[in-house]
Amino acid sequence: MRIPVQYIDGEFDFVDPERLDELIRSRMIIGFRRSDGWVRIPHGPLRGQNGTSAKYSGPERRGREA
């Protein structure tokens, strides 16, 4: 499943989950959409590397086919 993102120039796109981490690290996007709404970078909560985070206790859904 592709993820909606917004680039720093205001353009919107859909990217593969593998590309999302790269775009966040390179600061090429200002936000992306999760199932519960938009996350604004760097203001929103982000998961740790490989989808792990002490603050996130929900199910892992990235990389799975629906």
N, C-alpha and C positions, 0 to 999 in steps of 0.2 A: 504494500500500500504506500502510495506517495504522500509526502507531507507538505501541506501548504506553508510557504515561507514568504517573508517580506524582506527585500533587500534594502540596503541603506539609501538607495536612490528612490525608494517608494514603490518600485515594481514588485509584483507578486509572481510566484512561480510554484511549481510542485517539484519536490526533489525526493530521491530515494533515501531511505533511512540511513544508509551508510554514508551518504554525503552530508547529512545534517551536522554531525560532529565537526567535520572539516569546516563548514561554513560558520559555525559558532566560534571555533578557535581562531579563524582568520578574520573574524568580525565583519564578515560580508553581509550578514543579515541582522535586522533589528528585532525580528520576532518570528515565531513559528506557531502553528496551531496544534494543540493536543485535543483529545476528545472532550476535555472539560473547558476548553477555551484557548485564547491566544496567550502565549508567554512572550513578554517583552524582555529583550536582552539588554542590559544585564540585570534588569529589575526583577524578573520573575524567578521562581525557584527552578533550578536546573538539576537534573540527575547527575550523579558522578560518572566516572568512566565506566564503560560497559554496562550502563543502565543501573548501577548500584548507587544507593544513597541511604544514609541512616534515617533521613527524613521521609523517604517515600516507602510506604508499606503496601501499596497496591500491587496488582498483578503486572508482570512484565508482558507487554504486548508488542514491542518493537520486533520486527523481523519475522513475525508470524503471519501466515496467510489466513485471511478471514473466511 
